[in-house]
Amino acid sequence: MTESQNSRTLSNSSDVVVLGAGPAGLVLGILLHTAGIDSVILERASRSHVQTRARAGFLAPNTVRILERHGLADGLHRHGSRHGTCEFRTEDGRLRLDYGALGPGEPHHVYPQQKLVTDLLAHYLDLGGRIHFGTEALVVQDADGARPSVTTREPDGSPARWTARYVAGCDGRYGAARRSLPPGAVRHHHDHGVTWLGLLAESPPSLDAVGYAIHDHGFAGHMARTADVTRYYLQWQRGTPADAWPEQRIWDELDVRMRAEDHGPLRRGRLLERGVFDLTCDVIEPLRHGSLFLAGDAASLLAPAAAKGANLAVLEAELLAEALTDALARGDTAGLDGYSDRCLAHIWRAQEFTGWMTRLLHAVPGPEQDAGSFFHAALQRSRLASLRTSRIHQDWFAENYVGV
């Protein structure tokens, strides 16, 4: 059904049709509406699902500045927290980096993405924005023409069609925008060869820092979400189901990899969620195809090791909103012409650092005596030694860790 505070009769046309109500789609919708641009958001899921799907919660300083610039940061300032320390645990001991005081001297804000989405959605509806939930976009057609269209399946299963001057694909890697790309679109794909078991635990944080444990058994991660909920990660054997291990074994393995015997026990609790995902990445190039523009996960997917995805999404949404407003309100298409190149410069920089982090944190799958595994482990130790001893390397890490 439609969620709207707008008293106008809803029609199946708009200057901009936005696909997807994640951070990219909602920020874009808000900025377009505020600028007086006729737009609508189409979202295939329900409102309750959109507001509860858990995602990463690290917001970079530039993301916070964008939200503040447009009056969208009240919730994160009230309920989020600033975080500027990470800790690496290895066989050589602990390495703590106060990255918030290094490099540019900026910390992250920790604010679960579902809470940010809830804030953005409430703001959009309060403005009178139009959004249709339960409306699945199936295909974007005529993107190379003056009036592209989006074919949808409505909540009751009936077909519908939306026409627009521009379509913004913010509907993820499996959405209609990607499925509708012309043959000239290039998808750059890379598999890091690593799989994670993601866990959400009903337990207070055990560290006052983001924890990265590098162990012969594989990587383990600790990321605080709230005072009572913590996210953990375990490097996982690819192809193994998420429920293959009982909770006791998972906690015991986390203790081993996090070296709890040396650094203190983990605060255990009930596991609320489990999920297995492969660390892969991809980039679509270019991000513009006629009147169809890509943003967020539809534009690029990053491995989660450096928490860049949502931050790129918000940045891309602001750039696209400015460009669409210039084109529709002032007839200036320079922003649209340069949108893809501007975003791809940020995307490839984020991909490079994410790849660096992924290689730093993970044991290479394979026999322990394999020559490649030994070489990789030696490089890991060298990188960590440089982080431990070189202020220049620490500043480089801090700048890239918090930046997009």
N, C-alpha and C positions, 0 to 999 in steps of 0.2 A: 504494500500500500504506500501511498504518498505521504511523506512528512513535510509539511510546509506551513509557514505562517503567512504566506502570500495570498491575498484575497482574489488575485486575478485568476481567470479560468486558465487551466493548464492546457497547453497545446503541444503538438508533436513537432515543434520547431523551435530553434533557439540559435542565437549567433554562435554560441560555443556549447557543444555537448561534451561534458567531462565524464569519462568512464572510470568508475572506481572511487570509493569514499575512504581511502586510506589517507595518510598525512599529505601526500602530493595532491590528490584530488580535492581534499577539503580546503587546504591552504589556497589552492588555485581558485576554487569556487568562491571563497570568502573575498579574495582580492579582486576578482572580476566583479562580483556583486557590489563591492564597495566603490568600484570605479564606474558603476552604472552600466556595465556590460550585461546584456541579456544572456544568461547561461543556466544550465541545468546539470545536475549530477545523476547518473544512472549507476546503481549499485545492485549487484546480483544477490547479495546476502541480506539478512534481516538487520534491523537497527540493533537489536540486542547482540547479535553475533559480531557486528562491526565494533561494538563498544567493549567486547570482552575478549577478542582474539589477542593473545599475548604475543608480544614482539619485544625486541631489544628496548632498553630504556636509557641509553646514553645519548644525551643531546650535546652536541659540540657548541663551543662559544658562538660561532657564527650563526648556528641555528637559533640559539637563544636570542641573538641580536635581531634576526629576521622576525621572530615571533614578537619581540618587544616593539619593534618598529611598527607593527600593524595591530598592536593592542591584543595580542593573543597569548601572552605569557603569564596571565594572572594565576592560573592553576598551578603551573610548575613552580612559580615563586612561593605560592602558599604551601604546596604539598611536596614539592621536590626537594632535593638536597644537592649541595655542591660537593664534588668529589675530585680530588687531585692527586691520589696516591695509588700506585700499583706495586705489586710485590711478585717477584719471580722466586720460585723455590726449586732448587736443583741439588744435585749431590754435593755441590760445593758450598751449600748454605743458602741464605736468603739474600736477595738483592731488592731493596726498596728504593723506588724512584718517586720523589715528590714532583711529578711532572707538572703540576699546577704552578710550581715556582721556577720551572725551567723553560728555556726557549722563550716563547711569547708570554709565559707566566699566566696561563689561563687554564682553569679546571673544566671538567665536564659538569653538567647537571644530570642527576639521576632522576628520571621520571618515566614510569612505565608507559610504553607507547599506547596501550589501550586507554590510559587516562588522558593522554594528550588528544587522542582521537575523540574521546567523549567531550572534552572541552571544545575542540574545534567544531564538532557537530552541533553542540548547543549554541555556539556563537553564530554559526551559519544559519540555523533555523531562527534564532532571535532577529537576525537581519532581514528575514523574509526569503531566504534562499530556497530554491526548488531542489528537491531530491526525491528520487523514486527508489525505494528499497524493493527487493525481490524482483528486480527487472534485470534480466540477463542480456547483455549485449552479445550478439552472435557473430556479426560481421560488419565491418566498415566498408562501404562501397563508394566509388566515384571520388576517391581522395584526390585525384588529379584534376577534378572539375571544380566549378564555382560553388556547387552545393553538394558536399558529401552527405551521405546518409548512414544511419546506424540501424540495422535490423535487430529487434529485441524480442525476447520472450517475456510476456507480462506475468505477474504473479498468478493469474488464473490459467496460464498456459497458452493464451492466445498470442498471435504475432502482432507486432507493431513496428512502426518505422519512424525514426526521428531524422529530420534534416537540419543542417547547420551550415554555417560558413567555415567553421573550424571544428575539428574533433581533437580532444586532448586524451590520449590513451594513458591513464594512470591505473590500469587494471591488472598489473602484474605480469609475470612471465608467461602465464597460461591464458591471458585474457584475449578478448576479440581484437584489440589493437595489434598485438603481435601476430595473431593468426591472419590478419588482413594485410600484412606488409607485402609490397610488390616484389617481384623477383630480384630487383636491384638492391634490396636491403641485405646487408652483410651481418651475420651473427658470428662474433668471435667467442668461442667457448673454450674453457679450460677446466679440467678436473684436477684438483690438488692431490687426489689419491688418498684423502683422509675422510673419515666418517666420525661424527659425534653422536653420542647419546645425550640429549638435552633433558635436564631435570628441573622441575620446580618443586622446592621443598618448603613445607610449612615449618620453617625453623628460622630463628634470628640469624643474622650474619655471624660468621665465625672469625672474620678478619675485618679490620678497619680499612681494608684496601681491596682493590680488584686483585684476585689471586690467580697467578699462572704457574702451574706446577709442571715441570719437565722431568719425566721419569722414564726408566727403561720400559715400564709397562705401557707407557703412552701418556698423553697430555691429560691433565685435569684442570678445571677452571672453577673459580668461585666469584660470583657477581651478586652483590646485594641488590635487592629490588625495593623492599620496604623493611620496616623494623621487624616484621614477622615472617617474611618470605625471602628466600634466597634461591638464585639460579645456580645450578652446577652443570658442568659438562665433563664427560668422559670420552677420551678417544676410544672408538668402538670398532670392533671387527665388522667390516662391510658385509652386509647380507644377514647379520644377526638381528632378530626381532628385538624391539624395545623391551618386551616383557620376558626376555630370556633369563634374566637374573632376578632373584628375590631382593627385596629391599635391604635385608641384612648384608647380602654380598655386595650390593652397590655401595653402601656406606663403608663397609670394610675396605673396599678397593679405593674409595675416595680418601680414606685415612692413609692408606699406603702411599698413594701418589702425591697427596698433599703433605706427606711426611709429618703426620700428626704426632708421631712419637717424639719428634725433635722440636716441633713448634707449637704444640698444644692441640687438644682434641677438637674435632668439629662438633658443632651443636646440631644434633640429629633431630629429625622430625618426619612426619608423614610425607611421602612423595605424592604431590598433587597431580603432576603431569610427567609424561615421558614421551620423547619423540626422537626418532633417528633421522639424521639428514647428512647427506654427503656434502663436503665442502667443494662446491663448484662455483664458477663465476662465468659471466658472459656479458657482452656489450653489443648492442645493436648500433650499427653505423650506416648511414647517418640517422639522426633522431627526428628528422622531418621528411615526410613523403607527401608532397603536395600540401593538402590542407590537414593532414594528420600529423600530430606531434606526440612524441613519447616522453614520459617523465616517470620518476620513481623506478620500481622494479620492472616496469615495462621497458625502460630504457637500458637498465643494466642491473645485473645481479652480482653481489659481492659475497665472498665467504665471510662469515660473521666474526672472524678473529679480531677485527679492529672496529666493529660496530659503526660502519659508515653508511649503511643503506638508508635509514630514515633521514639522516642529515643531508645526504645528496638529494633525497626526494623533496625536502623543504626548500633547498636552494634552487632546484630546477623549477619548482612551482612558482617561486617569486620571479625568476627570470622569464618564464613563459607568460605569467600574468602581465608583466610589464610590456612584453612584446605584443601580446594580443590586444592589450588596451591601446597601445600606440597605433596598431593597424586598424582597429575598429573605430576608435574615437577620433583619430587624427590622420588616418590614411598613410601613416609612416610604417613601412614594412621592413625597415632595416633590422629591427630587433628579431623579427621572425627569421629573416635571412641568416642572421648570425647565431641563432639559438643553438643549433646542433654543435657547432664548433666550440662555443663557449662552455656548454655542458660537458662535452667530451674531454676537454682539457682537465676539468675537475675529476671526471670519472676515471680517466687513466691514471691520474696521480693517486687517487684512492685505491685503485686496483694494485698499483705498484706496492704501496705500503702494506696493503692487506696480504699480498703475496709474501712480502718480507716477514710479516708477523706469523703467517701460517708456517713458513719454513723454520722460523725460530722455535716455535712451540712444540712441534710434533716429531715423534719418532717415526722413522721411515718404516713402513710395513715390509716385512721380509725376515729372513734368517738373521740371527744376531751376529753371525760371523761374516755376513755378506759384506763385500768390500765397499759397496755403495752406502750401506748403512753406517759403516765405520766412518767413512768420509763425511757423511752428513752430520753425524754426532760430533765430529771434530770441529766442523764449521759452527754448530750450535754453541759449543763451549767457547769458541773464539769470539762470536758475536756477543755473548753474555759477558765475557771478560772485557770487551771493549765498552759495553754499556756500564760496567762496574767502575771502570777507571778513566774513561774519557769524557770530560765535560762537553766537548764538541759533539760527541756521539749522543750524549744525554739530551742536549738541546735539540739536536736533529730529531730524536725520538719524540720528544715532547711536542714539537711543532707539528709533526705528522700524525701523532696519536690523537690530538684534539682537532686537527684541521681537516678540511675537505678541499 
